[in-house]
Amino acid sequence: PIAYINHKPFVLIRKQGKLPCETVSKEYDLEYGTATIEMHKDSIKPGQKVLIVDDIVDSGETMREILKVLSEKFPNVEFKLATLFYKKTAVLRPDYSVREANEWIDFFWEIDVK
């Protein structure tokens, strides 16, 4: 709703195979292997300011790679990162955050409720 209320575009960046419609993807290396992210084609325009929102920055490796990929693909776009939680041991610190996390967090949306 925040993007809608402020008349701003809302761009989803997800793991491969999670988005509908036509997407563009990028594979990147992680310490433990590779991963692929996707986003809808033509969803970011040159000159935009983009706020990336995530629940937590844990090690920060995935977000660091996502920011690297986005910055390479969209060199004329300003990217900022906002998270609910971050760990101070992460390889990057978000531009905006709610709280530092000192231990693992089980979010309610990740718990299998039966």
Secondary structure as the mmCIF struct_conf table of DSSP 4:
data_model
#
loop_
_struct_conf.conf_type_id
_struct_conf.id
_struct_conf.beg_label_comp_id
_struct_conf.beg_label_asym_id
_struct_conf.beg_label_seq_id
_struct_conf.end_label_comp_id
_struct_conf.end_label_asym_id
_struct_conf.end_label_seq_id
HELX_RH_AL_P HELX_RH_AL_P1 ILE A 2 ILE A 5
TURN_TY1_P TURN_TY1_P1 ASN A 6 HIS A 7
STRN STRN1 ILE A 13 LYS A 15
TURN_TY1_P TURN_TY1_P2 GLN A 16 GLY A 17
BEND BEND1 CYS A 21 GLU A 22
STRN STRN2 THR A 23 LEU A 30
TURN_TY1_P TURN_TY1_P3 GLU A 31 TYR A 32
STRN STRN3 GLY A 33 HIS A 40
TURN_TY1_P TURN_TY1_P4 LYS A 41 ASP A 42
BEND BEND2 ILE A 44 ILE A 44
TURN_TY1_P TURN_TY1_P5 PRO A 46 GLY A 47
STRN STRN4 LYS A 49 VAL A 57
BEND BEND3 ASP A 58 SER A 59
HELX_RH_AL_P HELX_RH_AL_P2 GLU A 61 LYS A 73
TURN_TY1_P TURN_TY1_P6 PRO A 75 ASN A 76
STRN STRN5 GLU A 78 TYR A 86
TURN_TY1_P TURN_TY1_P7 LYS A 88 THR A 89
BEND BEND4 ALA A 90 LEU A 92
BEND BEND5 ASP A 95 ASP A 95
STRN STRN6 TYR A 96 GLU A 100
BEND BEND6 ASN A 102 GLU A 103
HELX_RH_3T_P HELX_RH_3T_P1 PHE A 108 GLU A 110
BEND BEND7 ILE A 111 ILE A 111
#
